[in-house]
Amino acid sequence: MEKNIYDLVISELILKDSNFASGGGSTSITGAKITLTNSQNITSLTPNSNSSVVFTSQVTGIPSGYTVKSNSHTISAPGASTPPSSSDITSGSITVVVGSVGGTFIVTSNVVLEKAGDVDIPLTASFIITAVAPFYFGIKAAAVNPSVNGLLSQALDNKTITFTADTIIGRLYIVLPSNKTLNYVVDPNQNIIPIGDFTLATLSGFKYYQLNWDTQIIASATAPKVFTLNF
């Protein structure tokens, strides 16, 4: 009976100290921590856009005397998983697809820490990628009534836009759902483009931000130009 009470108390302490994190998963128990990250640092995608992502799971803060239990460290995702390992692990390329706005794609990492004579410590971390309303971007001629048709591309996430074409000259456009408001943009050279440098038009449920001057983008698949959006 005493042993059963002891096991129950230990289990309660483990459950009390555990937590479930999303969009940058990290959980901690008694100082031990498993952190789950992805190669593109994305937490959201537009519906039905495909993005190939590599996930990495790292274990830190392992208590004295504990080690990672053999074959207990895994990364799993819808349609894909890694072979178990006893060390920090990186997944292969995982294709992330979420079908509708508000839907989620959940990647989970698990590991068990063990020590002879002591209770095992299970750790779990989850990285949640959420589908958000699409937005668009591109370089095209200045227009009083712009459109997403033609030269504008759909963005893959809600934080960055990436140009991979050779040379493009024209006005930078960023087109957001009407419930989103752009504060400023950071260009590929880490310069801030203030919102006052854009002209705003609202059409058909979208906000069209048009840069007030022409710009030239020189980019390629091996040397992309990335703009970061701040909302």
C-alpha positions in Angstrom: 0.0 0.0 0.0 2.8 2.4 0.9 4.5 1.7 -2.5 1.3 2.5 -4.3 0.9 5.8 -2.5 4.6 6.7 -3.3 4.0 5.9 -7.0 0.9 8.0 -7.0 2.7 11.0 -5.5 5.5 10.8 -8.0 3.0 10.6 -10.9 1.1 13.6 -9.6 4.4 15.6 -9.4 5.3 14.7 -12.9 1.9 15.7 -14.3 1.9 19.0 -12.3 5.3 20.1 -13.7 4.6 19.1 -17.3 3.1 21.5 -19.9 2.0 21.5 -23.5 3.3 24.2 -25.7 2.3 25.2 -29.2 3.9 27.0 -32.1 7.5 26.6 -30.8 7.0 23.5 -28.6 8.9 23.3 -25.4 8.1 21.4 -22.2 10.0 21.1 -18.9 9.9 18.7 -16.0 12.2 19.0 -13.0 14.7 21.0 -15.0 14.8 18.8 -18.0 13.5 20.3 -21.2 12.7 19.2 -24.7 12.5 21.9 -27.4 11.0 21.4 -30.8 11.8 23.8 -33.6 11.5 23.9 -37.4 13.9 25.0 -40.2 11.6 27.7 -41.5 10.5 29.1 -38.2 6.9 29.1 -39.3 3.9 28.9 -37.0 1.2 29.5 -39.7 0.5 28.8 -43.4 -2.2 29.7 -45.8 -4.8 26.9 -46.5 -3.6 24.2 -48.9 -0.2 25.7 -49.4 2.6 23.1 -49.3 5.8 23.9 -47.2 8.6 21.4 -46.7 9.9 21.7 -43.2 12.6 20.0 -41.2 12.0 19.7 -37.4 14.6 19.4 -34.7 14.1 18.1 -31.2 16.7 18.8 -28.5 16.8 17.7 -24.9 18.6 19.9 -22.3 18.7 20.2 -18.5 18.8 16.5 -17.9 18.9 15.9 -14.1 22.0 14.4 -12.6 22.2 10.6 -13.1 19.4 10.6 -15.7 20.0 9.6 -19.3 17.8 9.5 -22.4 16.2 6.0 -22.6 17.3 4.1 -25.6 15.0 4.5 -28.6 12.6 6.7 -26.7 13.3 10.0 -28.5 10.9 10.5 -31.5 9.4 13.1 -33.7 6.0 12.4 -35.2 3.8 14.3 -37.6 0.7 13.5 -39.8 2.0 11.2 -42.5 5.6 11.1 -41.3 7.8 10.1 -38.3 11.4 9.7 -37.4 13.1 6.5 -36.3 13.6 6.5 -32.5 16.9 7.8 -31.2 18.6 8.3 -27.9 20.1 11.7 -28.8 19.0 15.1 -30.2 17.3 14.3 -33.5 16.3 16.0 -36.7 13.4 14.9 -38.9 13.5 14.4 -42.6 11.7 16.9 -44.8 8.0 17.0 -43.7 5.4 18.4 -46.0 3.0 20.6 -44.0 -0.5 21.1 -45.5 -3.5 22.5 -43.7 -6.8 22.5 -45.5 -8.8 25.4 -44.1 -8.5 28.6 -42.1 -8.2 27.7 -38.4 -7.0 24.1 -39.1 -3.8 22.9 -37.5 -0.9 20.7 -38.3 0.7 19.2 -35.1 4.2 17.8 -34.8 5.1 16.1 -31.6 8.3 15.1 -30.0 8.6 12.6 -27.1 11.5 11.4 -25.0 11.9 9.4 -21.7 14.6 10.0 -19.2 15.7 7.2 -17.0 17.8 6.6 -13.9 18.3 3.3 -12.1 16.2 3.1 -9.0 14.1 6.2 -9.8 10.9 6.8 -11.7 11.2 7.6 -15.5 10.6 11.2 -16.6 8.5 11.5 -19.8 8.8 14.7 -21.8 6.6 15.9 -24.6 6.7 18.9 -26.8 4.3 19.9 -29.7 4.7 22.4 -32.5 1.4 23.6 -33.9 1.2 25.3 -37.3 -2.2 27.0 -38.0 -3.8 27.8 -41.3 -4.5 31.6 -41.7 -6.4 33.6 -44.3 -4.2 34.0 -47.4 -2.4 37.2 -48.4 -0.6 38.2 -51.5 2.5 40.1 -52.6 4.4 41.1 -55.7 6.0 43.8 -57.8 3.9 45.4 -60.4 3.1 48.8 -61.9 1.4 51.4 -59.8 -2.4 51.3 -59.9 -5.3 53.2 -58.5 -7.4 50.0 -58.3 -4.9 47.1 -57.9 -5.8 43.5 -58.1 -4.3 40.2 -56.8 -4.6 38.8 -60.4 -1.6 38.7 -62.6 1.8 39.4 -61.0 0.8 38.9 -57.3 1.8 35.6 -55.6 0.2 34.0 -52.6 2.4 34.0 -49.5 3.2 30.7 -47.7 3.0 32.1 -44.1 1.9 35.3 -42.3 5.3 36.7 -41.4 7.5 36.9 -44.5 7.4 37.3 -48.3 10.1 35.9 -50.4 11.2 36.8 -54.0 13.0 34.2 -56.0 12.7 35.6 -59.5 15.6 37.2 -61.4 15.0 40.9 -61.7 11.7 42.7 -61.0 11.1 46.5 -61.2 7.9 48.2 -60.0 5.9 48.9 -56.9 6.0 46.5 -54.0 2.5 45.3 -53.1 1.4 43.5 -49.9 -2.3 42.5 -49.9 -3.8 41.4 -46.6 -7.2 40.3 -45.4 -9.3 43.3 -44.2 -8.9 42.2 -40.5 -5.1 42.5 -40.6 -3.2 45.8 -40.3 0.4 46.2 -41.4 2.6 48.3 -39.0 5.9 48.2 -41.0 8.1 46.1 -43.2 11.7 45.0 -42.8 13.5 44.8 -46.1 16.2 42.2 -47.0 18.9 44.6 -45.8 17.2 44.8 -42.4 16.0 48.4 -43.1 12.6 49.3 -41.8 10.0 50.6 -44.4 7.5 52.6 -42.3 3.8 52.2 -43.0 3.7 55.9 -44.1 5.7 54.9 -47.2 2.7 52.8 -48.5 -0.6 53.9 -50.0 -3.5 51.9 -48.6 -6.6 50.9 -50.6 -9.4 48.5 -49.4 -11.0 46.5 -52.1 -13.1 43.3 -52.1 -12.3 42.4 -48.5 -8.5 43.0 -48.8 -6.2 45.8 -47.8 -3.8 46.7 -50.6 -0.5 48.3 -49.4 1.3 49.8 -52.4 4.9 51.2 -51.8 5.0 54.9 -52.9 8.0 54.4 -55.3 9.3 51.8 -57.7 11.9 49.4 -56.4 14.1 46.8 -58.0 14.4 43.2 -56.7 17.3 41.0 -57.9 16.8 37.5 -56.5 17.0 33.8 -57.4 16.2 30.5 -55.8 19.7 30.3 -54.4 19.8 34.0 -53.3 16.2 34.9 -52.3 15.1 38.3 -51.1 13.0 38.1 -47.9 10.8 40.9 -46.5 9.5 40.5 -42.9 6.1 41.9 -42.0 5.2 43.4 -38.7 1.5 43.5 -37.7 
